Amino acid sequence: MIHDFHYLKPGTLKEALAMYAEHEDCKVICGGQSLLIVMRQGMIAPENLLDIKHLNELNYIKFDEKDGLRLGATTTHRAIEKSEVIKKYYPALVAMENKLASIQVRNWGTIGGNLAHADPAGDPAPLLIALKANIKVGSAKGERVMPLDEFFVDYFEIAMEKGELVLEVHVPVTQPKTGIAYQKFNYLTNDMGIVGVAASVTLNGGNTCKDARVVLGNAGPTPRRSKKAEEFLIGKALNDDVFAEAGKIASEDCEPVADIHASEDFRRHVIGVLTKRMLKKAFEEAQGK
């Protein structure tokens, strides 16, 4: 049962930030597909709901060949999935969105809401971290930007201060000779991942790794970079043996928990397999550029 609440519907971003600063017990709703579930379960009962879904100031996809990609917080998953410019410059994002939940969810759910909910099983965060994305947050006092991998603090906890809203996600231009790949393992198509792995590989010349990112989803309380695997890869001539060893390192460099869906050992095994596969896929993409 959802308890009574006051519904706040600002007309502009400025008004939204002012309302959020003014009301003490307030939650932000931007689609509500995650928030309404926990409200219905009685886990939270806010006095106020601030609805920012309709704020067109935060609904945009912008791309510049020097600056990169900018996604407004209220941009829907479906808009990202169907964007031709994202398909051209960041095809892994389109592929990821295509597997995110159902079309109904993607039509209504937003990128800002997904990241702010901070579910460690969420799809966008690992891939965006592999893409070296930043996130912009703001309040009535001003704005600030942080790397997305510093945004997540713990299970469903984020590094936002009172009165702040997610405003924008910025994905920089991908470096030359870089490949990106993401895959989750799930039992049902379009379900949330038991685990997921995003990999980024940048080549220095030939098959030598100049830079790499390995980001694990649902392998701990937050999306987690396996920095040990990344450090192992840099400077190596890449091949299947190297990918397999990086997968082994990543499977050990995480904190998966057992639940009704999978044991800790099973999650570690799948992480190792997916890491190897995604690194190989990213490597092959980088070779083709």
C-alpha positions in Angstrom: 0.0 0.0 0.0 1.3 3.4 -0.9 0.7 6.1 1.8 -0.6 9.5 1.0 1.9 12.1 -0.2 2.0 15.6 -1.6 2.6 15.7 -5.4 4.9 18.5 -6.5 5.0 19.3 -10.2 7.5 22.1 -11.1 7.3 23.8 -14.4 11.0 24.5 -14.8 14.3 23.1 -13.6 14.9 26.2 -11.5 11.5 25.7 -9.8 12.3 22.0 -9.3 15.6 22.7 -7.5 13.8 25.4 -5.3 11.1 22.9 -4.4 13.5 20.2 -3.6 15.5 22.5 -1.3 12.3 23.7 0.5 10.7 20.3 1.3 12.4 18.1 3.9 10.9 14.7 3.4 10.9 14.5 -0.4 11.7 11.9 -3.0 12.3 12.6 -6.7 10.2 10.7 -9.2 11.2 10.4 -12.8 9.2 7.6 -14.2 8.7 5.8 -10.9 9.3 2.3 -12.0 11.7 1.7 -9.2 10.5 4.2 -6.7 6.8 3.2 -6.7 7.8 -0.4 -6.1 9.6 0.3 -2.9 6.8 2.7 -1.8 4.2 0.0 -2.4 6.3 -2.4 -0.4 6.3 0.1 2.5 10.1 0.5 2.5 9.7 4.2 2.2 6.8 6.6 2.8 7.9 10.2 1.8 5.6 13.1 2.5 6.4 14.7 -0.8 7.1 13.5 -4.4 8.8 15.8 -6.8 8.0 14.9 -10.4 10.7 15.9 -12.9 9.7 13.6 -15.7 8.1 16.3 -17.8 11.0 18.8 -17.6 12.1 19.2 -21.2 15.2 21.1 -20.0 16.6 17.7 -19.0 15.4 15.7 -21.9 18.0 15.8 -24.7 20.7 13.9 -26.6 23.5 16.1 -27.8 26.7 15.1 -29.6 29.7 17.0 -30.6 32.8 15.4 -32.3 35.1 17.2 -29.9 33.0 17.2 -26.7 31.3 13.9 -27.0 27.8 12.8 -26.0 25.5 14.5 -23.4 22.4 12.9 -22.2 19.8 14.8 -20.1 18.7 13.1 -17.0 15.1 12.6 -18.2 16.1 11.1 -21.5 14.4 7.8 -21.9 16.2 4.5 -22.5 14.2 4.1 -25.7 15.4 7.4 -27.0 19.0 6.3 -26.4 18.3 3.0 -28.0 16.8 4.6 -31.2 19.3 7.4 -31.5 21.2 7.3 -34.8 24.0 9.4 -33.6 24.6 7.1 -30.6 24.3 4.1 -32.9 27.1 5.6 -35.0 29.5 6.7 -32.3 28.6 4.6 -29.3 27.1 1.4 -30.7 27.6 -0.5 -27.4 25.2 1.8 -25.7 22.5 1.0 -28.2 23.2 -2.7 -27.8 23.0 -2.5 -24.0 19.7 -0.5 -24.1 18.2 -3.0 -26.5 18.5 -5.7 -23.8 17.4 -3.5 -20.9 14.1 -4.7 -19.5 11.1 -4.5 -21.9 10.1 -1.9 -24.5 7.4 -0.7 -22.1 10.1 0.0 -19.4 12.5 1.6 -21.9 9.7 3.9 -23.2 9.2 5.4 -19.8 12.3 4.8 -17.7 15.0 7.4 -17.8 18.8 7.3 -17.7 19.0 9.7 -14.8 16.5 7.7 -12.8 18.3 4.5 -13.5 21.6 5.8 -12.3 20.2 7.6 -9.2 18.4 4.4 -8.1 21.9 2.8 -7.9 20.8 -0.8 -8.2 24.1 -2.7 -8.6 22.4 -5.0 -11.2 21.5 -2.1 -13.4 22.8 -2.2 -17.0 23.8 1.4 -18.0 26.3 2.1 -15.2 29.0 -0.5 -15.9 29.1 0.4 -19.6 29.1 4.1 -19.0 31.9 3.7 -16.5 33.8 1.8 -19.2 33.2 4.7 -21.5 34.7 7.0 -18.9 31.5 8.9 -18.4 30.9 11.8 -15.9 27.7 12.7 -14.2 26.5 16.3 -13.5 24.4 16.9 -10.4 22.9 20.2 -9.2 20.9 21.9 -6.5 19.6 25.4 -5.8 23.2 26.2 -4.7 25.0 25.2 -7.9 26.2 22.3 -10.0 29.1 19.9 -9.8 30.5 17.1 -12.0 32.2 13.8 -10.9 33.4 10.7 -12.7 30.5 8.1 -12.7 32.6 5.5 -11.0 32.8 7.9 -7.9 29.0 8.4 -8.0 28.1 5.0 -6.4 28.7 4.6 -2.7 26.9 1.5 -1.6 23.8 -0.6 -2.3 21.2 2.0 -3.5 23.4 4.9 -2.2 25.0 7.6 -4.2 27.3 10.5 -3.7 24.7 13.2 -3.8 24.1 15.9 -1.2 20.7 17.1 0.1 18.7 18.9 -2.5 20.7 17.7 -5.5 19.3 16.2 -8.7 21.0 14.3 -11.4 21.1 16.7 -14.4 23.3 15.1 -17.1 25.5 12.3 -18.2 28.6 13.2 -20.3 30.4 10.5 -22.3 33.7 11.8 -23.8 34.8 11.1 -27.3 36.1 7.6 -27.6 39.9 7.4 -28.2 41.2 6.1 -31.5 41.8 2.3 -31.7 39.3 1.7 -28.9 36.7 -1.1 -28.6 33.8 -1.3 -26.2 31.7 -4.3 -25.2 29.1 -5.2 -22.6 27.1 -8.3 -21.8 25.0 -9.5 -18.9 24.1 -13.0 -17.9 20.5 -13.6 -17.1 18.1 -16.5 -17.1 15.2 -14.6 -18.9 15.7 -12.3 -21.9 15.6 -8.7 -20.9 15.7 -9.5 -17.2 18.2 -7.9 -14.8 21.6 -9.4 -15.0 22.9 -12.1 -12.5 26.2 -10.4 -13.3 27.4 -8.2 -16.2 30.7 -7.1 -17.6 31.7 -4.1 -19.6 35.2 -3.9 -21.2 37.1 -1.2 -22.9 40.4 -1.8 -24.8 42.6 0.9 -26.4 45.5 -0.3 -28.6 48.8 1.4 -28.7 49.9 -0.2 -31.9 49.5 -3.7 -33.2 48.0 -5.9 -30.4 49.5 -4.0 -27.5 47.1 -2.6 -24.9 47.5 1.1 -24.2 44.5 1.4 -21.9 41.7 -0.8 -20.5 38.7 -0.8 -18.3 37.0 -3.8 -16.8 33.7 -2.9 -15.0 31.6 -5.5 -13.2 27.9 -5.3 -12.6 26.1 -7.0 -9.7 29.4 -8.2 -8.4 29.3 -6.2 -5.2 27.4 -3.3 -3.6 28.2 -0.9 -6.6 29.3 -1.2 -10.2 33.0 -2.1 -9.7 36.1 -1.5 -11.8 38.5 -4.4 -11.6 41.6 -2.2 -11.4 43.8 -5.3 -10.9 42.6 -6.7 -14.2 43.1 -3.3 -15.9 46.6 -3.0 -14.6 47.4 -6.5 -15.7 46.2 -5.8 -19.3 48.1 -2.5 -19.9 51.3 -3.0 -21.8 50.5 -6.6 -22.7 50.3 -8.0 -26.2 46.7 -9.1 -26.2 45.6 -12.7 -27.0 43.3 -15.3 -25.6 45.6 -16.4 -22.8 45.9 -12.8 -21.6 42.1 -12.4 -21.7 41.6 -15.6 -19.8 44.0 -14.5 -17.1 42.3 -11.1 -16.9 39.0 -12.9 -16.4 40.5 -15.0 -13.6 41.8 -11.8 -11.9 38.4 -10.1 -12.3 36.6 -13.1 -10.8 38.7 -12.8 -7.7 38.7 -9.0 -7.6 35.0 -8.6 -6.7 32.5 -9.0 -3.9 29.5 -11.0 -5.3 26.9 -12.2 -2.8 24.8 -15.4 -2.9 21.0 -15.0 -3.3 18.0 -16.9 -4.7 19.4 -16.4 -8.2 23.0 -17.6 -7.9 25.7 -18.6 -5.5 28.8 -16.5 -5.0 31.0 -19.2 -6.7 28.7 -19.2 -9.7 28.8 -15.5 -10.0 32.6 -15.5 -9.9 32.7 -18.1 -12.6 30.4 -16.2 -14.9 32.4 -13.0 -14.3 35.5 -14.7 -15.4 33.9 -16.1 -18.5 32.2 -12.8 -19.5 35.4 -10.7 -18.8 37.3 -12.9 -21.2 34.6 -12.7 -23.8 34.1 -8.9 -23.6 37.8 -8.2 -23.6 38.2 -10.3 -26.8 35.2 -8.6 -28.4 36.5 -5.1 -27.5 39.9 -6.0 -28.7 38.6 -7.2 -32.1 36.5 -4.0 -32.5 39.6 -1.9 -31.7 41.6 -3.8 -34.3 39.0 -2.9 -36.9 39.3 0.8 -36.4 
